[in-house]
Amino acid sequence: MTERVFILGAGRAGRGLARALRASGTSVVGLHGTRASGDEGGITAGAIPETAGEAGIVIVAVQDAQLEKALDELASAPIRPGAVVLHASGSSDPAGLDALRAAGHPGGTFHPLVSLADPDRAAELLAQAWIGIDGDPPAREAALALADRLGARVLEIPAGQKERYHAAAVFAANFPTILAAISIRLLREAGISEREGWAALRGLMAATVSNLQHGDPRTTLTGPIVRGDADTVMRHLGALASDPFALDAYVALSRAALPLAEQTGTSADLLREIDLLLGGAEG
């Protein structure tokens, strides 16, 4: 792929994509943000610069709340005729793409299914990662080419299903961090030092992810729900009774585990008993 890329948005995602693309040998002709900087090969600010016109692909990597404004600015910017416009939002189908399409710019999504919180690790994380794509055929072709260059694979987002797709990504990417925060707090309240507790939890969570790499949730689920162990669930509910946030999370996730446990062959009678316990705690 020889297309040049211009990135609009110089936050962590934009900087990470710029680093990863450059590391792949892709020419990034500009990185444009709200403040100019000499880092990342020179971040520009203010009006979108003339260098944007050198790119055959423009990636808009701003926060969702700023996406429509960024696309409006792009519609009046000096970009090359026919240049593809990809945005990195996994949850939005921005109306601003319509004006760009009307001006002859194919549009679509290029949503990395990986956290780009640390731009220094972007190239490493994007290699073998998945990227959600959709859009006009030329935009999908451009997204496929960029993903291939990065060493990533693509996941086609079905039409009209972006919200459900993105909710799934939030469950997988964001909620484990929240669960880790709840877990370390519970260990700390139990009298275990944060240093030792966090080290133990990291190992436990890493082992779970490792198991998932070799199976699916039905074959890797462990714990009292899949065992049909109502006594342990009852003791957990008692221990969490004074902690409504942790209790609500425990009940909701245990309820979600019930049909999964049933699929693995756990006794329906035992699961009904657990469901009654959870319903009582919820009430």
C-alpha positions in Angstrom: 0.0 0.0 0.0 1.4 3.4 -1.0 -1.4 5.7 0.0 -0.5 8.6 2.2 -2.5 9.1 5.4 -3.5 12.3 7.3 -4.8 12.0 10.8 -7.2 14.5 12.3 -7.1 14.2 16.1 -3.9 14.1 18.1 -5.1 12.5 21.3 -3.9 9.2 22.5 -5.7 7.3 19.7 -4.5 9.6 17.0 -0.9 9.6 18.2 -1.0 5.8 18.6 -2.3 5.3 15.1 0.3 7.7 13.7 3.1 5.8 15.4 1.8 2.4 14.4 1.3 3.4 10.8 4.8 5.0 10.5 6.3 1.9 12.1 4.6 -0.2 9.4 6.2 1.9 6.7 3.0 3.9 5.9 3.5 7.6 5.1 1.7 9.8 7.6 1.8 13.2 6.0 0.2 15.0 9.0 -1.2 14.7 12.5 -3.5 17.6 13.4 -4.8 18.4 16.9 -5.9 21.2 19.1 -2.4 22.2 20.1 0.7 22.2 18.0 3.7 20.2 19.1 7.1 19.1 17.7 6.4 15.5 18.9 5.1 12.7 16.7 6.7 14.2 13.6 5.1 17.6 14.2 1.5 18.0 15.4 -0.3 21.0 13.7 -3.1 23.0 15.1 -5.6 25.6 14.0 -6.9 25.4 10.4 -6.4 22.0 8.7 -3.2 22.4 6.8 -2.5 22.1 3.1 -0.6 18.9 3.7 -4.0 17.2 4.2 -4.3 17.4 0.4 -1.4 15.0 0.0 -3.3 12.1 1.6 -5.4 9.6 -0.1 -6.8 8.5 3.3 -7.9 10.8 6.1 -8.5 9.2 9.5 -10.6 11.2 12.0 -9.5 10.0 15.5 -11.3 12.5 17.8 -13.6 11.8 20.7 -17.2 11.0 19.7 -18.5 14.3 21.1 -16.2 16.1 18.7 -16.7 13.9 15.6 -19.4 15.9 13.8 -17.5 19.2 14.3 -14.3 17.5 13.0 -16.1 16.2 9.9 -17.7 19.6 9.2 -14.2 21.2 9.3 -12.9 18.4 7.0 -15.7 19.1 4.5 -14.3 22.6 3.9 -10.6 21.6 4.2 -8.1 21.2 1.3 -8.3 17.4 1.0 -7.6 15.6 -2.2 -10.6 14.9 -4.5 -11.8 11.3 -3.9 -9.8 10.9 -0.7 -11.3 8.3 1.6 -12.4 9.5 5.0 -12.4 6.9 7.9 -13.4 7.7 11.4 -12.3 5.8 14.5 -15.6 5.8 16.4 -17.1 2.4 17.2 -20.4 3.7 18.3 -21.3 6.5 15.9 -22.7 6.7 12.3 -22.0 10.4 12.0 -24.2 12.5 9.7 -21.2 14.6 8.8 -20.0 11.8 6.5 -23.0 12.5 4.2 -21.6 15.9 3.1 -18.2 14.4 2.5 -19.8 11.6 0.5 -21.7 14.2 -1.6 -18.4 15.9 -2.3 -17.0 12.6 -3.6 -15.2 11.2 -0.5 -16.1 7.6 0.3 -16.5 7.2 4.1 -16.5 4.5 6.7 -15.3 3.2 10.0 -11.8 2.2 11.2 -12.3 1.2 14.9 -9.4 -0.5 16.6 -10.7 -3.2 19.0 -7.8 -2.5 21.3 -7.0 0.2 23.9 -4.7 2.8 22.6 -4.2 4.5 26.0 -0.4 4.3 25.6 0.7 5.6 22.1 4.2 4.0 22.7 2.6 0.5 22.6 0.2 1.1 19.7 2.3 -0.7 17.1 2.7 -3.7 19.3 -1.0 -3.8 20.3 -2.4 -3.3 16.8 -0.4 -6.2 15.4 -2.7 -9.2 15.5 -5.5 -7.0 16.9 -9.0 -6.7 15.3 -10.3 -3.6 13.7 -14.1 -3.0 13.2 -14.8 -1.6 9.7 -17.9 -0.6 7.7 -18.8 2.0 5.0 -18.6 2.5 1.3 -16.8 -0.1 -0.8 -13.7 2.1 -1.4 -13.6 3.0 2.3 -13.7 -0.7 3.3 -10.9 -1.4 0.8 -8.8 1.4 2.3 -9.5 0.1 5.8 -8.6 -3.4 4.9 -5.3 -2.2 3.4 -4.4 -0.2 6.5 -5.3 -3.1 8.8 -3.2 -5.4 6.7 -0.3 -3.0 6.9 -0.6 -2.9 10.7 -0.7 -6.7 10.9 -4.3 -6.5 12.2 -7.4 -8.4 11.1 -10.8 -6.9 10.4 -14.3 -7.4 11.7 -17.1 -6.3 9.4 -19.7 -4.3 11.4 -23.2 -5.3 10.2 -25.4 -2.4 9.0 -27.5 -0.9 11.7 -25.8 -2.9 14.5 -23.0 -0.4 15.5 -24.5 0.3 19.0 -24.7 -3.4 19.9 -21.2 -4.0 18.4 -19.8 -1.2 20.5 -21.6 -2.3 23.7 -19.9 -5.7 23.3 -16.6 -4.0 23.0 -17.2 -2.0 26.2 -18.1 -5.2 28.1 -14.8 -6.8 26.9 -12.5 -3.8 27.2 -13.8 -1.6 30.0 -15.6 -3.7 32.5 -12.7 -6.1 33.4 -10.9 -2.9 34.7 -14.0 -2.0 36.8 -14.2 -5.6 38.1 -10.5 -5.5 39.0 -11.1 -2.2 41.0 -14.0 -3.8 42.9 -11.9 -7.0 43.6 -8.9 -5.1 44.9 -11.1 -3.0 47.2 -12.7 -6.2 48.6 -9.3 -7.7 49.3 -8.1 -4.5 50.9 -11.2 -4.5 53.1 -10.5 -8.1 54.0 -7.1 -7.0 55.4 -4.9 -8.0 52.4 -2.3 -5.5 51.3 -3.0 -3.7 48.1 0.4 -4.7 46.7 0.0 -8.4 47.3 -3.7 -8.4 46.4 -3.2 -6.6 43.1 -0.4 -9.0 42.2 -2.6 -12.0 42.9 -5.5 -10.6 41.0 -3.4 -9.8 38.0 -2.3 -13.4 37.9 -5.9 -14.6 38.3 -7.2 -12.4 35.5 -4.3 -13.3 33.2 -5.0 -17.0 33.7 -8.6 -16.4 32.8 -7.7 -14.6 29.6 -5.2 -17.4 28.8 -8.0 -19.9 29.2 -10.2 -18.0 26.8 -7.5 -18.1 24.2 -7.9 -21.9 24.2 -11.7 -22.2 24.6 -14.9 -20.3 24.8 -16.9 -19.0 27.8 -18.9 -22.2 28.0 -15.7 -24.3 28.4 -13.8 -21.9 30.6 -16.4 -20.7 33.1 -15.4 -21.6 36.7 -16.8 -20.7 40.1 -19.9 -21.4 42.2 -22.5 -20.7 39.5 -21.3 -23.4 37.1 -20.8 -25.8 40.0 -24.4 -25.1 41.2 -23.0 -24.2 44.6 -25.8 -22.3 46.2 -24.2 -22.4 49.7 -21.1 -20.4 48.5 -23.3 -18.0 46.6 -25.4 -17.4 49.8 -22.2 -16.7 51.8 -20.9 -14.3 49.1 -24.2 -12.4 49.2 -24.0 -12.1 53.0 -20.4 -10.8 52.8 -21.4 -8.2 50.2 -24.7 -7.1 51.9 -23.1 -4.0 53.3 -21.5 -3.0 50.0 -24.4 -2.2 47.6 -22.2 -1.4 44.5 -20.3 -4.7 44.8 -23.5 -6.6 45.6 -25.3 -5.2 42.5 -22.4 -6.2 40.3 -22.2 -9.7 41.8 -26.0 -10.3 41.4 -26.1 -9.0 37.8 -23.1 -11.0 36.6 -24.2 -14.1 38.5 -27.6 -13.8 36.8 -25.8 -13.5 33.4 -23.8 -16.7 34.3 -26.9 -18.8 34.9 -27.8 -19.6 31.2 -24.2 -20.2 30.5 -23.9 -22.7 33.3 -27.1 -24.4 32.1 -25.5 -24.8 28.7 -22.6 -26.6 30.3 -24.9 -29.2 32.0 -25.2 -27.7 35.5 -28.4 -29.0 37.3 -31.4 -26.9 36.5 -32.7 -27.4 40.0 -29.5 -26.1 41.5 -29.5 -23.1 39.2 -33.1 -22.3 40.1 -32.1 -22.3 43.8 -29.2 -19.9 43.0 -31.6 -17.7 41.0 -34.0 -17.4 44.0 -31.0 -16.4 46.2 -30.0 -13.7 43.7 -33.5 -12.5 43.4 -33.8 -12.1 47.1 -30.5 -10.2 47.3 -31.6 -8.0 44.4 -34.9 -7.2 46.2 
